[in-house]
Amino acid sequence: MSYDGHVENGHIVLDTPAELPDGAKVRIDLVPTENDTAPETPPTFYERYKHLIGKAENLPPDFSVNHDHYLYGTPKQSP
């Protein structure tokens, strides 16, 4: 069962009166209008950090495997 309505002074008003029992569960879906804009999607991980790509220079060849060793002194891992 579906009813149409609108918001008036912060309250939902049905366009056609309906006899709904107290405590009836309802679901409200917003209907997009011509003036609505699409919600902005958040930037991806790549978009947020693309300015850092290629910035690290002169790193040891095994840095990707042994970064903890070079940063914190932990024992080296074998590749």
N, C-alpha and C positions, 0 to 999 in steps of 0.2 A: 504494500500500500504506500502511495507516495502523495505528498501534499506540496503545493507551491506556496511560497510566502516571501516575506521581506523583513528587513530589520527596521524598526521604528523606535527612536529614542532608546536604543540599546536593547530592545525586546524583539523577539521573533513574533511576527504577526502572520497568521495563515491567511492566504487570499480567499479561501473558501472555508467557512466555519466547519469544524470537525468535532464530533463527540468522542473525545479520548478519555478513557478511565484514568482516575488518579493513579499515579505510580507507573503508568505505561512507559516503557523504554522507547526512546526515540533516537534517531541518528540524523545529524544535520550535515549535508554536503553543500559546500559553497559552489555556486554555479558561476563560472567565469563570464565576465561581461566584456564588451568591446574595449573598455578603458583599462582593463586589467593588463598588467605586464607580467611576463614570465618571471618566476622567482629566480634570483641569481644563484647560480651554482657556485659552491666554494672552489677556489683554485685547487688543482691537483698538486700532489707532492712535487712532481716535476716542475710545474709552473712556479711554485713557491721558491724552489732552490736552484732553478736553471742558471741563475747568475753566478753560482759557485762552481759549475762544471768547468773542469780544466784549470782551476786556480792553484791546485796543489802542485808544487814543483820540487824537483830534487829529492824525491822520496826513495827509500830503498826499494829494490825490485820485489821484495817479499812483504811489503808494508800491509797489503790487504789481508795477509794471513797472520802477520805478527804485530798488528797495530797495538795490542795490549803490551807487548814487550817494549816497543819503542815509546809508548806513552807512559806506562806505569812500571816497567821493569820486570814484568812477569816472565817466566821461562819461555823461550822461543818454541813455537809449534813447528812441526815438520810439514812441509807442503803437501 
